[in-house]
């Protein structure tokens, strides 16, 4: 029996070799998507000279901390004792212009900070697209070509809301430019290529797939990012994201990472957005966005049920600017916008984006749902000013003498009272605000969970104006009688700013 063990062992080893050979054979014949597309090298070779490094500098006070908004150089976090530790330490200190050994920089002396990022040439006349945060607050901007040529650049314009900037420089030799592709045609799982300047390692090429489209990560009012797992790190900001046709489908802008390095969660501004921004910056040096003049909020399931809208969709108009285009067009608080200029509106972000992308002065049709029925309004768009007007501060209220406790009525966990001079003074409610004031909230009620508080004013109940506590109770009782689960309140703060709050009826 002892002689059987070596034979069995040899047979097992042979089986293992066969399995390994089979696996190797499978890998050799694996489809392209298992190892990446064959064309990456060709695409990289075709477009690499159109991708540039962007170097900026800014003079700052020594005690002022960081400088501009670009990708400041950061030494990679290496394991203690790593053979690369000393190399990277010296490399990044020299790049930053750090103080030499044996000498200390004066704390009070101004210092120069550097920023590194990426960009790409879209016009052989020397037009470059990058991120605004790469060049923000810079005193000097330089374009570094793929062959190392360094050229001073000037700023054409920026758009902070989309984080896009356009630069221009005078070419010293013929340039290679890239064109934009159609980001709307990207498919989930499609291969994309990022080229940029991570950690000042210019001309770095990485590849990955489109992980998601139209991603909203709460970075701005027009979020609609392409998410990719192509490796993107500090310094890649402003660089291009290419499709397999060598077209720019996005501008690499940010990553989500607990470590500061790529973990496969990178985000790019889609070319559809970038094209419109770049065209306006080149033509006007600024953005001229459409303006509807409304405040909007999400249509939740509760609000949809209260308004008899199925399924929940659209953007709920919570307020109207008195000087905005929506008011003369007949749009009112409580309307739900479901279509704008022929485009469906699924949520408030949709409306914000489509309005901003529409030409100033254009007359458009806006479809709203009002009291369960669709209505079409025609609106001539105004222009959204970047420097939003600051509302005048409310007049300082004088100390009010103690007032008699108002007569209140309890409805839906709310203590309600008719508006009086004393209550307006106590809660600093403007004379223009009409309705029924909340003087107390039951902590265990749905109203408390929805953050209603004393001093809020109920203006409407179920889209009907109320002027006294009896009106509120009557409307709520009717809602209960109709068998509905919730009631929609229009609520104003002391300044008159409106919002809609759905409350469960008990």
C-alpha positions, 0 to 999 in steps of 0.5 A: 500500500505504501507504493500507491501513494507516490503513484497517486501523487504523480497522477494528481500532479498530472491532473493539475498540469492538465487543468492548468493547461486547459485554463491557459488555453481558455485564456488564449482564446478568451473574447476581447472583453476579457482582456480589454479591446485590442485598439487601446494602443492605437487610440492612445498613439493617435490622441496622446499629443493632444493631451497636455499637462497644466501647471499653475502657480500662485503666490500666497501668504505663508500663513494662508494655507493652500493656494488655488483650487487645482490638484496640489501635489501630494506624496503617495502614501507608501508602506514604511521601508518601501524601496520607493519611499526615499525616491518619492519623498525627494521627487515631490519635495523638489517639484513643490519647490520645498525648502532645501535641507539645512535651511528654513523658510520664514513663516512670514514670507510669501510663498509660491504654491504649484498645481498640476492637472490635465487638459486637452486641445480641441482646436489647433489654434491653441484652445484647451479644455480643463477643469476650473478647479485646476486653474482656479486663483492661479497667477500663472498658467502653463501648458506642457506638451507631450514632448515637454514644450512649455508655453504660457496660457491665458484664461478664456473663461470658466464655469464653476457650476460644471467645473469647466475652464477654457484656456488659449495659448500661442502654438510654436508648432503644428498641434494635434486636436481631438474632437468631442463624441456623443456621451449620450450614446455611451452604454454601460460596460463600454470601454473608455480610456483616460489620459492625464497627468496623475502625480505629475506622471504625464501621458499616463494611459488607463482604461476601464468601462462606463460604470454608470451614466447620469450620476448625481453625486451632489456636487452641483446643480447640474450633476450628470456624471459618467462614472468609470472604473478607469484609474483616475488620480490626483493630476488627472483632473481636466483630462479627457475620457475617450471612447474607442473611436478616439473621441472625447466623451467626458472630462475627468473631474473627481474621484471618490476615495477614502485613501486619496488614490483610485479605487475605481470610482471616477467621474467625468463631466459628459461631453454633452454638457461640456460642448455647450459650456465650451461654446459659450465660453469661447463666444462670450467668455461666460455662461448665459443660462436660461432662467425660469424663475421658480423654486422647485422640490422633489415630488415624493410618493407622499406628495404624489399621492396628495396631488393624485399624480401617478407615478410620482414624477416631475418637479414641484413648484414651491415658489415663484420669483416675482420678477421671473418669467414663470409668473407672467406665464401663469405658473403657480406654486403647487404646479408640477412641471412634467415636460419642458420644451418637449422634454420629459421632466422626471425630477427637479435635476432634470428641470434644472439642467434642461432650463439651463441648457435652453437659450435665453429669450427662447419661448418654450412650452411648459406642461404642468399638472394642476389639481390633477389635470395637465395644462400647457404654459408658454414661457419666454426664458430669462437669463440666470445671473451668476451673481445672484441678488442678495435678499435685503436683510429683514428689518431688525425687530424690536423687543416685543412686550409679553403678549397674551397667549393666543387661542390655539387649535390642535390639528395633525400634531400641530398647535395652530393660531390665527396670525396676529400682530403679536405673533408676527412680532414674536416669530418675525413674520412679514406682513405679506405672509398670509395663513395660519401660524404654527405655535407648537409641534408634538414631538411624536408627530409626523409634523415634527419628523417633517421638520415643521416648527413654531413660526412656520405659516400654513398657507394652503391645505390640499391646494386651498388657501386657509386664513384661520384654524377652522379652515385647516381643520375643515380641509383635513377632515375632508381629506380623512373623509375622502379616504386619503392617506396624506394631506399636502400643506404649503408652508411659508417661513417668516420671509415668505419662502414656500415649501410643500410638506406632506403629512399623514392624516391620523 
